Structure formats: C-alpha cells, structure tokens
Amino acid sequence: MKCSPKKVDNVKKNTLGKNFMIIIKSSIFAVIITFLLFIIFAIAMKIGNLDEKIIPPTNQVIRIISIALGGSMAAKASKVRGWLKGGITGIMYMFWAFVISALFAQSIIFNRVVLSDIAMSFIVGAIGGVIGVNLK
C-alpha cells in the first residue's frame, strides 16, 4: 500500500507541528522548573544566611538541571531523535531566558558568555534527550 505524495506531505507537516509543540512545551517546562528552583534557592539563601559567592555556580547548576529535564521530556514524548529534540529544547530554553531577561533588564547584552550559554544549553539538552529517549 503506497501513500500519495500529498498524503506524505501532510504527514510530514503534522509531525513537524507535533515536534515543534513538544519542544515548546518542554522548554517552557524547563523555565518553570528553573523558577521553582530559584525560589527554593532564594528561601534557602534567606534562611541559611549563605554567602553570596555561591549564587553564580548554583544558578548554573539549576539551569543545567532544568535544561536536562526539559530535553528529557521532549525526547520521551517524541521517542525518536532524542538528542536533537533535547538540544533544540535547550536552545529554546535560552530563547525564553533571553526574552524574560529582556523584559526586566535595562539593556540587552549579547556576547561570548551568551554564546557559550547557548552551546552549553544545546549540549545539556542533547544529553537530557539521550536519557529521555531511553526511558520507558
């Protein structure tokens, strides 16, 4: 049984749209996880009178955990090409983070640090995707 070319195009469009929605939902999930972990960390900082020097590394760990979870979620939902969907989810996470910071910042800075963050987000998301696609 063969599919007509028109039917194959419709299947590809539906799959592309479905994958795009999976990535959007997973990246928003990662942003929400980040917010929740930031709130928990802020409460711990307030209660524990912790030194401010731990803020940058803790923020990085929170972002890594969130991106990995988002990438894993995207890959688990799609079941194929987990590394790619996870990596794109990581990049989309950085897009949301950039938009959110642009809303609250007085100026937007795009430099090497941002580029390295985008690369890190793709890599961490891809690793999360590899894990997620292999989860049952």
N, C-alpha and C positions, 0 to 999 in steps of 0.2 A: 504494500500500500504506500503510494507516494503522496507527498504533500505538494500542493501547488506553490509556486514561488510567492504568491501573495499571502498564502497562509503561513509560510515560513517567516516572511517579513513581520506579520502580526505577532507571531510567537516571540520573535526577537525583540520587538518593541515592548511587549508585555513583560518579558524577562528583564529588559533594561530598566523599565519603570519600577519593577518589583525590587531589583537590586539597588536602585537609587534610593528608594524609600527605606530599605533595610539599612543602608549606610547613614541616611539622615537620622533615622530613629536611634541607631546605635551611637552616633556621635552626640546627639542630644542627651542620651542616657549617660554617656561619659561625662558630659558637662554637669549634669545633675549630681552624679557621684562626686565630682570634684567639689561642687558647692557644699554638699553634705559633709565631706571630709574636711573642708576648710573651716566649716562651722565647728565641728568637733575639735579640730586643732586649736581654733581661737579660744574655745572654752578651756581646753587643757592649758593653753598659754596663760590665761587669766587666773585660773585656779592654782596652777602649779608655779606661778611666778618664774617661768622658764626664761632663759637668756634669749635675746633676740637673734643671736648668731645662728640658731637652729632653724630660723624661718626659711631661708632660701633652699637648703637641702630638703627640708620637709615638704616644701611646696613642689619641688621636683619629684619627690617620691610619690606624692599624692597624684600629680599629673600622670606619672608613669603607670600607676595602678589603674587610674581611671581610663586611660587610653587602652591599656591591655584588656580591661574588662569590656570596653566598647568594641574593640576589634574581635574579641572572642564572641561577643553577642552577635555581631554581624556575620561572622563565619558560621556559627552554629545555626543561624536562621537560614542561610543560603546553602550550606553543605558542600559547596564547590568553590575552588579558588580562594580559600580562606585567607591566605597570606595577602592577596591583592585587596580583597574587601576589607580586611583588617587594616592594611596600610592606608587605603583611601579613607577609612573611618578616622584614622589618626590625623590625616591631613585636614579632614572636615572638622575635627575637634579643634585644630589650630585656627581654622577659619572662624568658628564660633567664638573662640577665645579672643581673637583679634577684633571681631565685631563688638563683643562685650567690653573689652578694654577701650575701644574707640568711643563707646558711649560715655564712659566715665573719665577718660583721660583728656587733658587739655591739648595734647599733641600726640601724634602717632609716629612711632619710630620703627623703621624697617631697616635692620642692619644684619650683621653676621650672626648675632645671637638669635634673632628671629629665624634666619635660615637654618641654623643648627637645630633650633627647636622643631622646625618643620621636618627636617631629616630624622631627628630622634622620634618624632611622633609617627612617621611612616614606619620606621623600623620596629618600634614598640607595638604599634598596631598590627603589623605583619606577624610578629611573634605571637601576639594575642590571637590573631586569626588562625595561625597554625595550630595553636592549642584548641581553639574553639571548634575548628572543623573536625578535630579528632575526638571531641567529647560526644558521648552518646546521650 
